[in-house]
Amino acid sequence: QFSAEFKALNPMQQVPALKIDGITISQSLAIINYLEETHPNPRLLPQDPKKRAQVRMIADHIASGIQPLQNLSVLKQMGEKKMEWAQNCITSGFQALEQILQHTAGRYCVGNEVSVADLCLVPQVANAERFKVDMGPYPTITRINKALLELEAFKISHPSRQPDTPAELRA
């Protein structure tokens, strides 16, 4: 992501970036929203406006409130304290997320259908595992993540199975 070639694709030098339909889209939620609008089957946003708002709230909580604090650019600045920094950011975010999910969850983050919120949850739990966060205080997050990882789409798209995943983080 720090190559000149990738910088031409995404000037922020952050992943993900997707080239599709003659355009390049960066930022996870922008990519997910584009795919939802252009390939709406299966649906990742509920039809019910209240549930759709809950899905977006959870997705934003993760994608804007927790994840950016663990970007490589931030962690590099933390030096020797990067593990402690990442654990604190994830723990703080997961404490709030656990409370939210206790009101919205069914089998998944919002009810019993996979949604955008679930797409955000799995990689964040993978980050929590990477940074050795104790998941004991987050039984709802753990239960949902486990249910999602039973689905083939989540198994094959897991961060630990991507071709550019560093060897020490591969499944």
Backbone bond lengths (Angstrom), bond angles and torsions (degrees), N, CA, C in turn:
res aa  C-N    CA-C-N  psi(-1)  N-CA   C-N-CA  omega(-1)  CA-C   N-CA-C  phi
1 Q - - - 1.451 - - 1.523 112.25 -
2 F 1.328 117.07 -13.26 1.456 119.93 -179.45 1.524 112.28 -100.11
3 S 1.321 116.85 9.20 1.462 120.51 178.48 1.530 109.99 -77.81
4 A 1.325 115.10 158.83 1.470 120.61 176.84 1.528 110.04 -62.65
5 E 1.327 116.12 -36.58 1.470 120.61 179.29 1.531 110.80 -62.03
6 F 1.334 116.98 -45.23 1.464 119.68 179.83 1.525 110.98 -70.15
7 K 1.326 117.01 -36.47 1.460 120.18 178.68 1.523 110.80 -60.51
8 A 1.327 117.13 -34.67 1.466 120.52 175.75 1.531 110.39 -66.10
9 L 1.318 116.76 -32.14 1.458 122.25 178.71 1.522 110.92 -76.57
10 N 1.340 115.79 -45.42 1.460 121.42 -179.22 1.527 108.36 -138.65
11 P 1.327 117.63 102.57 1.463 120.97 -177.44 1.530 114.67 -58.25
12 M 1.328 118.93 -22.55 1.465 121.73 177.01 1.527 111.53 -75.85
13 Q 1.326 116.72 -13.68 1.467 123.21 -178.23 1.525 112.03 55.99
14 Q 1.323 114.84 40.11 1.457 120.95 176.96 1.520 108.67 -117.62
15 V 1.306 115.73 150.94 1.453 121.17 173.46 1.523 107.60 -101.86
16 P 1.306 117.08 148.95 1.449 128.57 6.05 1.527 112.58 -91.54
17 A 1.323 113.64 165.99 1.453 122.99 169.06 1.528 105.92 -141.41
18 L 1.303 116.08 137.55 1.459 120.85 -176.29 1.519 109.55 -128.18
19 K 1.330 115.36 125.64 1.461 121.17 171.88 1.518 106.46 -95.62
20 I 1.341 115.48 118.77 1.457 119.76 -176.90 1.525 109.01 -154.79
21 D 1.294 115.18 141.67 1.466 121.15 174.62 1.524 112.94 51.12
22 G 1.322 117.06 35.89 1.453 121.31 176.14 1.517 115.45 80.80
23 I 1.323 117.25 8.22 1.471 120.80 177.66 1.526 109.38 -130.98
24 T 1.319 115.35 164.03 1.458 121.28 173.21 1.518 107.21 -116.16
25 I 1.319 115.92 130.37 1.458 121.91 180.00 1.523 107.74 -121.63
26 S 1.333 116.31 130.19 1.461 120.24 172.75 1.523 107.81 -114.72
27 Q 1.307 115.45 168.40 1.464 124.89 -177.81 1.539 110.41 79.57
28 S 1.303 114.99 125.20 1.467 122.45 -173.43 1.517 113.70 -53.81
29 L 1.318 117.17 -49.91 1.464 118.74 -175.51 1.522 111.98 -68.80
30 A 1.321 118.16 -34.03 1.464 120.20 176.12 1.533 110.01 -64.45
31 I 1.321 116.67 -41.41 1.463 121.01 178.05 1.527 110.21 -64.30
32 I 1.318 116.19 -47.83 1.469 120.76 -179.46 1.523 110.39 -60.90
33 N 1.320 117.42 -44.49 1.469 120.17 -179.95 1.523 111.39 -63.39
34 Y 1.322 117.92 -41.06 1.468 120.62 177.45 1.529 110.20 -61.23
35 L 1.329 115.80 -47.02 1.463 119.04 -179.90 1.527 111.40 -63.75
36 E 1.314 117.17 -37.35 1.474 121.25 178.00 1.530 110.24 -62.90
37 E 1.327 115.69 -39.79 1.465 119.41 -177.80 1.525 112.70 -77.57
38 T 1.317 118.48 -30.04 1.460 120.97 -176.35 1.520 113.48 -100.24
39 H 1.308 117.06 -21.04 1.471 122.16 179.01 1.533 107.79 -135.71
40 P 1.324 117.41 71.16 1.474 120.42 -170.03 1.526 116.27 -77.74
41 N 1.315 117.08 17.20 1.451 118.16 178.87 1.524 109.01 -129.54
42 P 1.318 119.98 115.00 1.463 126.30 3.65 1.530 111.64 -79.16
43 R 1.294 114.66 152.52 1.463 121.13 178.78 1.524 109.79 -69.51
44 L 1.338 115.42 138.04 1.462 120.58 178.48 1.522 111.92 -113.30
45 L 1.326 115.78 -1.94 1.465 121.05 173.62 1.526 107.80 -122.71
46 P 1.324 117.33 128.52 1.467 119.97 179.83 1.529 111.83 -63.44
47 Q 1.306 115.99 153.30 1.468 121.05 176.57 1.529 110.63 -69.83
48 D 1.321 117.13 -36.64 1.458 121.76 -178.42 1.533 109.99 -66.36
49 P 1.336 118.57 124.06 1.468 121.09 -176.47 1.532 113.86 -59.93
50 K 1.322 118.32 -34.62 1.465 120.38 179.77 1.525 110.68 -68.78
51 K 1.320 116.74 -44.99 1.466 119.75 177.63 1.524 110.79 -66.44
52 R 1.336 116.72 -37.90 1.466 120.35 178.30 1.527 109.92 -61.88
53 A 1.322 116.96 -40.42 1.472 120.75 177.24 1.529 110.74 -64.48
54 Q 1.336 117.33 -39.73 1.465 120.40 178.33 1.531 110.54 -64.55
55 V 1.325 116.89 -41.85 1.471 120.88 178.26 1.518 109.85 -60.07
56 R 1.328 116.24 -48.13 1.468 119.87 -179.45 1.526 111.52 -64.09
57 M 1.326 117.35 -38.19 1.463 121.41 178.77 1.532 110.27 -61.17
58 I 1.326 117.04 -47.35 1.464 121.03 -178.74 1.522 110.31 -66.07
59 A 1.322 116.66 -44.10 1.469 120.28 179.06 1.527 110.51 -60.38
60 D 1.325 117.19 -44.37 1.467 120.39 178.36 1.525 111.55 -66.54
61 H 1.318 116.66 -38.24 1.468 120.60 177.89 1.527 109.90 -55.81
62 I 1.332 115.66 -44.44 1.461 119.94 -178.70 1.526 110.83 -76.70
63 A 1.331 117.00 -53.15 1.467 121.60 -172.16 1.523 113.48 -71.38
64 S 1.320 117.23 -28.27 1.465 119.69 -179.05 1.524 113.13 -108.66
65 G 1.328 117.06 -27.94 1.454 120.02 -173.98 1.518 115.85 -98.00
66 I 1.319 117.26 -27.86 1.471 120.11 -177.34 1.526 111.15 -112.13
67 Q 1.311 116.92 -56.35 1.457 122.11 -169.51 1.525 115.03 -59.86
68 P 1.322 121.05 -43.67 1.472 119.06 -175.83 1.530 113.93 -59.61
69 L 1.304 116.93 -25.03 1.456 120.74 -179.20 1.524 112.00 -72.57
70 Q 1.341 116.95 -7.99 1.462 121.52 178.64 1.521 111.96 -113.18
71 N 1.325 117.94 10.76 1.466 119.57 176.08 1.515 109.56 -60.09
72 L 1.318 115.73 149.95 1.460 120.41 -178.12 1.523 112.01 -55.64
73 S 1.333 116.67 -37.78 1.469 119.29 -178.99 1.526 111.45 -63.03
74 V 1.315 117.50 -35.84 1.463 121.59 177.89 1.523 109.99 -73.37
75 L 1.332 116.47 -47.01 1.462 120.34 -176.84 1.524 112.10 -62.72
76 K 1.320 117.11 -35.52 1.470 119.63 177.96 1.529 110.57 -60.87
77 Q 1.318 116.84 -36.83 1.466 120.61 -179.71 1.517 112.14 -72.15
78 M 1.312 117.46 -20.61 1.461 121.29 -177.80 1.533 111.82 -80.76
79 G 1.321 116.80 -15.91 1.460 119.95 177.69 1.514 112.59 57.05
80 E 1.332 115.78 -130.27 1.466 121.38 -176.93 1.529 112.72 -65.17
81 K 1.314 117.19 -17.99 1.467 120.45 -177.47 1.529 112.38 -93.30
82 K 1.346 117.87 11.88 1.456 118.72 -174.58 1.525 112.80 -63.37
83 M 1.329 118.37 -38.58 1.465 120.55 179.34 1.537 109.99 -63.56
84 E 1.311 116.59 -48.64 1.474 121.46 179.67 1.533 110.17 -61.14
85 W 1.333 117.15 -43.12 1.467 122.10 179.85 1.535 110.08 -60.53
86 A 1.320 116.57 -49.72 1.461 120.79 -178.55 1.532 110.58 -62.46
87 Q 1.323 117.17 -43.48 1.464 120.06 179.02 1.530 110.82 -60.52
88 N 1.323 117.12 -43.98 1.470 120.24 179.99 1.522 111.71 -63.72
89 C 1.323 117.41 -42.12 1.468 121.08 179.66 1.520 111.32 -64.27
90 I 1.316 115.98 -45.15 1.467 120.18 -179.41 1.522 110.35 -67.55
91 T 1.322 117.02 -45.16 1.468 120.71 -179.38 1.525 111.19 -59.81
92 S 1.296 116.90 -46.57 1.462 120.91 178.81 1.533 111.02 -59.74
93 G 1.326 116.03 -46.32 1.462 119.89 179.78 1.510 112.64 -67.40
94 F 1.329 117.02 -39.91 1.463 120.54 -179.46 1.520 112.12 -69.35
95 Q 1.319 118.23 -31.63 1.467 119.77 176.65 1.523 109.95 -59.79
96 A 1.318 116.64 -45.72 1.469 120.60 178.70 1.531 110.68 -69.52
97 L 1.321 116.69 -43.68 1.461 120.53 -178.20 1.526 111.56 -62.04
98 E 1.308 117.36 -40.71 1.469 120.86 178.32 1.525 110.39 -58.14
99 Q 1.315 117.25 -42.55 1.474 120.82 178.70 1.521 111.03 -64.66
100 I 1.328 117.17 -43.32 1.466 121.29 179.75 1.522 110.33 -62.02
101 L 1.334 116.16 -47.27 1.462 120.52 -176.52 1.524 112.73 -64.85
102 Q 1.306 117.62 -26.51 1.460 119.65 177.52 1.526 111.39 -63.29
103 H 1.338 116.76 -19.88 1.472 121.05 179.64 1.526 112.89 -101.87
104 T 1.336 118.13 -18.29 1.461 120.34 -173.62 1.523 114.16 -113.10
105 A 1.318 117.27 -22.55 1.459 120.75 -168.95 1.513 113.26 -74.83
106 G 1.307 112.79 145.34 1.448 124.00 162.23 1.514 103.76 -118.02
107 R 1.316 115.79 -122.23 1.473 118.99 172.89 1.530 109.78 -67.91
108 Y 1.342 115.57 -32.17 1.465 121.14 -178.09 1.535 109.40 -120.66
109 C 1.308 117.39 -168.19 1.473 120.82 -172.85 1.526 113.56 -58.42
110 V 1.328 116.28 -43.03 1.465 120.71 177.90 1.523 106.99 -129.76
111 G 1.300 115.78 100.94 1.456 119.92 179.88 1.508 113.21 73.07
112 N 1.339 114.30 -148.90 1.460 120.86 -171.97 1.528 114.21 -113.40
113 E 1.327 116.32 14.34 1.454 121.22 177.55 1.522 108.69 -116.45
114 V 1.315 116.75 139.16 1.463 121.60 177.03 1.525 108.40 -63.81
115 S 1.330 115.65 136.96 1.462 120.42 -178.01 1.525 110.63 -137.62
116 V 1.305 114.95 178.08 1.461 122.26 176.04 1.531 110.48 -54.17
117 A 1.306 117.09 -37.60 1.466 120.64 179.87 1.527 110.74 -58.64
118 D 1.308 116.72 -39.97 1.467 121.07 -179.98 1.529 111.36 -68.14
119 L 1.335 115.85 -36.00 1.464 119.87 176.90 1.518 111.16 -62.17
120 C 1.316 117.10 -31.34 1.470 121.49 178.18 1.527 111.96 -81.18
121 L 1.328 116.31 -32.78 1.460 120.15 -175.10 1.528 113.08 -66.11
122 V 1.312 117.67 -47.90 1.468 120.72 -172.62 1.530 112.42 -58.50
123 P 1.337 119.73 -48.47 1.468 117.63 178.65 1.525 113.18 -65.42
124 Q 1.342 116.95 -29.25 1.460 118.25 179.15 1.521 111.06 -72.69
125 V 1.320 117.65 -35.48 1.465 120.02 174.51 1.528 109.12 -66.61
126 A 1.327 117.07 -37.37 1.472 119.25 175.94 1.525 110.20 -61.16
127 N 1.323 117.81 -39.38 1.471 120.75 175.60 1.522 110.58 -63.74
128 A 1.320 116.53 -40.89 1.464 119.94 178.79 1.529 110.08 -60.16
129 E 1.314 116.26 -42.65 1.466 119.97 178.25 1.524 110.43 -66.03
130 R 1.316 116.40 -41.29 1.470 121.30 178.88 1.524 111.55 -58.59
131 F 1.345 115.52 -38.51 1.463 120.31 -178.60 1.528 112.47 -96.84
132 K 1.340 115.60 14.65 1.468 122.19 172.49 1.535 113.47 58.10
133 V 1.329 115.93 42.68 1.464 121.30 175.65 1.526 108.31 -77.94
134 D 1.317 116.95 132.99 1.461 122.30 175.55 1.522 108.20 -68.48
135 M 1.324 117.60 115.26 1.465 121.57 -177.95 1.526 112.51 -87.79
136 G 1.322 117.59 -1.21 1.463 121.28 179.75 1.526 114.60 -52.73
137 P 1.331 119.18 -43.54 1.458 119.90 -179.17 1.532 114.64 -72.64
138 Y 1.350 117.43 1.04 1.466 120.06 -174.15 1.531 111.03 -126.05
139 P 1.331 117.25 64.78 1.465 119.46 -175.91 1.528 113.71 -65.64
140 T 1.316 117.81 -32.21 1.467 119.58 -179.87 1.522 110.17 -71.26
141 I 1.319 116.87 -44.69 1.461 120.78 176.58 1.523 109.81 -59.29
142 T 1.318 116.95 -45.67 1.469 122.03 -178.43 1.525 110.77 -62.56
143 R 1.321 116.92 -44.21 1.476 121.31 -178.86 1.521 111.02 -63.58
144 I 1.332 116.73 -45.14 1.463 120.29 -179.49 1.524 110.18 -65.04
145 N 1.313 117.03 -45.25 1.462 120.67 179.79 1.530 110.33 -58.80
146 K 1.310 117.02 -43.22 1.464 121.03 179.46 1.533 110.53 -62.03
147 A 1.319 116.86 -42.62 1.475 120.54 178.88 1.526 110.96 -64.30
148 L 1.320 116.40 -39.97 1.465 120.07 179.21 1.524 111.51 -66.30
149 L 1.328 116.61 -39.49 1.461 120.20 -178.37 1.527 112.93 -71.24
150 E 1.327 117.30 -6.90 1.459 120.81 172.62 1.523 111.20 -79.85
151 L 1.335 116.61 -16.81 1.461 121.72 -178.50 1.532 110.02 -85.82
152 E 1.316 116.45 135.41 1.467 121.61 -175.86 1.525 112.45 -56.21
153 A 1.304 117.86 -42.58 1.469 121.00 -178.59 1.524 111.35 -59.26
154 F 1.317 117.27 -37.07 1.468 120.77 179.36 1.532 111.43 -77.79
155 K 1.314 116.50 -33.30 1.466 119.45 177.18 1.525 110.53 -61.11
156 I 1.336 116.31 -50.21 1.460 119.39 -173.99 1.524 113.28 -77.19
157 S 1.329 117.51 -20.61 1.470 119.55 -179.02 1.524 112.80 -100.31
158 H 1.318 117.41 4.33 1.464 121.20 -178.75 1.532 110.04 -57.16
159 P 1.332 117.02 141.68 1.472 119.89 -179.73 1.526 114.03 -52.89
160 S 1.307 117.95 -32.24 1.471 120.55 -177.86 1.524 112.92 -73.87
161 R 1.334 117.26 -6.80 1.462 120.91 -177.83 1.521 113.55 -111.47
162 Q 1.316 117.35 10.29 1.457 120.24 -177.95 1.523 110.52 -84.44
163 P 1.331 116.60 148.22 1.467 119.44 -175.60 1.526 114.19 -61.36
164 D 1.327 117.39 -27.32 1.468 119.69 -178.60 1.523 113.17 -96.68
165 T 1.327 116.79 9.55 1.470 120.19 178.22 1.526 109.01 -69.61
166 P 1.334 117.08 130.87 1.468 118.64 176.62 1.533 111.03 -56.30
167 A 1.303 116.12 144.90 1.467 122.50 -174.34 1.527 112.22 -51.32
168 E 1.331 117.54 -40.81 1.467 120.25 -176.76 1.519 113.48 -70.14
169 L 1.340 118.25 -11.45 1.463 121.78 -179.27 1.524 112.45 -110.53
170 R 1.331 117.99 2.14 1.464 121.45 -177.79 1.509 111.41 -76.46
171 A 1.325 114.08 150.66 1.474 121.20 177.53 1.510 109.76 -76.95
